[in-house]
Amino acid sequence: MAKSNASLSENITEIEKVARSMMNVNFHGAVYTAYYALPHLEKSGGQIVGVSSIAGEIAPPFLTFYAAAKHAMHGKTTSFPSQCLHPLTFSLEVFSNLFKTRRLG
């Protein structure tokens, strides 16, 4: 089983830096995890589990780029299994809820 999960908070005053960081960590991190694990998972019939956020389904206020990255993660997770060679390799997405932190209040 390959599990990928990562997150960053965002500061809207640095849009370019935040947008790039969000996609690199929250989306590209999951893409590369699946890419490098896939040959091993196809041999063993393993699974890819993507831990995402409810922000992949809704767009909470003040989490613009986080929500965009999680929407991208959702798209990858739902369409990725169709590209796998082994029929037992599949992808599962787990949505966590938003957690109360210093950033969210």
LINBELMO-V516960 format. One record per backbone hydrogen bond with DSSP energy under -1.0 kcal/mol. CO is the residue of the C=O (numbers start at 1). NH is the residue of the N-H. E is the energy in kcal/mol with one decimal. If there is no record, write none. Layout:
co & nh & e
CO & NH & E
CO & NH & E
This chain:
co & nh & e
2 & 49 & -3.4
4 & 51 & -2.4
11 & 14 & -1.9
14 & 18 & -2.8
15 & 19 & -3.0
16 & 20 & -2.0
17 & 21 & -2.4
18 & 22 & -2.9
19 & 23 & -2.0
20 & 24 & -2.5
21 & 25 & -2.6
22 & 26 & -2.3
23 & 27 & -1.3
23 & 28 & -3.3
27 & 31 & -2.2
28 & 32 & -2.8
29 & 33 & -1.8
30 & 34 & -2.1
31 & 35 & -2.5
32 & 36 & -2.5
33 & 37 & -1.7
34 & 38 & -2.1
37 & 41 & -2.4
38 & 42 & -2.9
39 & 43 & -1.4
40 & 44 & -1.7
41 & 45 & -1.6
41 & 46 & -2.3
47 & 2 & -2.4
48 & 92 & -2.8
49 & 4 & -1.7
50 & 94 & -2.8
52 & 96 & -1.0
53 & 56 & -2.5
54 & 57 & -2.0
54 & 58 & -2.0
60 & 63 & -1.3
63 & 67 & -3.0
64 & 68 & -1.9
65 & 69 & -2.4
66 & 70 & -2.3
67 & 71 & -2.3
68 & 72 & -2.0
69 & 73 & -2.1
70 & 74 & -2.1
71 & 75 & -2.1
72 & 76 & -2.3
73 & 77 & -2.7
74 & 78 & -2.2
75 & 79 & -1.7
76 & 80 & -2.2
80 & 83 & -2.2
81 & 84 & -1.3
86 & 89 & -1.4
90 & 48 & -2.6
92 & 50 & -3.3
94 & 52 & -3.3
96 & 54 & -2.5
101 & 105 & -2.2
